Amino acid sequence: MNWNRHPFEVKDGDTLKRHNFAQREPGTHIPELDGKKLTFVDCNLQNVAIDPLWTVKGCLTVQKAWPTDAEREHCHKVTKLEGVKAMQEHLAEQCAELEADLGVVPKEI
């Protein structure tokens, strides 16, 4: 279950198995979990601030910042531009090969 989209309550001492608590921002505290002695087994705790009271077994606990919308848009534009440039270079190479095969002397522009 993805707990980000559902209200939930846990009790001190609960064991949570195979749940998704992943957060967008690194080091995010989840108020419903803070300050309780809990055990997590095979859970996704990406970007969750791990409480020292918790026992964590086989869980994903990586802290990774996700790109902002502006960063993603910039990356998309750069990737698209690089793709266009790569296609232009590829077509130029194909034209040069075809001209060589046909014995055509390229004209200076």
N, C-alpha and C positions, 0 to 999 in steps of 0.2 A: 504494500500500500504506500502511496505517496502522501506523506503527512503534510506536505505544504498546502494541499488543497482541501484538507478536512480538519475540522476542529477535533482536538483529542485531549485526553487526560491520561497521565501515567501516575502510578503510585510509587513511592519510595520502595525500592527492592524489586521492581518489575524487571522481567527479561523480555527484550524486544528482538524478534527474529525476522530477518529478511525484509526489513522496511527501508523505505527511501526517505531520508531526511535532508537530502542535498539542498544546498543554498547557492544563490548566485554569487554572493560576496564572501571572500575568505574571512574566517574568524567570526562568523555569525553566531550569536547566542540565540538559542531557542528557549524562550522563557518557560514553556511548559516542561522543559527537561532540566533546566539549571537547578543546581543545589540538591539533586536527588541521587541516591545511590542506585544506579541502573546498570544493567548488563545488556550489551548490544552484541548480537551474533549475526554475522553475514549481512550487515546493514550497509547502506550507502550514507556515509556521514561526510560527504565531500563538502568542504567549506564550513563545516559546523565546528564551533569552538568546543573542544573536548574538555569536559569537566573532569578534574582529577578524581572525583568520586566514582566515575564510571569504570566499568570493566568492558573492554572492547576486544572482541574475538572475531577475526576473519573479516573485518569491515574495511571499506574504502574510507580513508581518512585524509586524503590529499587536500591541500589548500591551493587552489588555482583561481586566479582572477580571470573572469571571462571578459572578452572585449566588449566595449560599449557599442551602442548602435552606430555612433559616428565612426568608431574604429572599424566596425564591420563594413560600413558603407564605403569608407576609404579603401579598404582592402579589396572590396569587390570591384571598385573602379580601377584600381591599379592592376588587378588580375585581368580584367577585361582589356585594358590598354596593352598589357604585355601580350595577351593572346592575339590582339590585332597586329601588333608589331611582329610577333612570331609568324603569323600567317603571311604578312607581307614579305618577310624574309624567305619563307618557304616558297612562295609563288615566284619570287625573283630568282631563286635557285633553279626552280623547274623551268622557267623561261630561258635561263642561261644554258641549261642542259639541252633543251629543245633546239635553241639556236645553234649550239655546237653540233648537234646531230644533223641539222639541216645545212650546216655550213654558212649560216647567216652571220654577217659581221654586225655586231650591235652598233647602233647609232649613238653618238654622243648627244646628250640632251643639255 
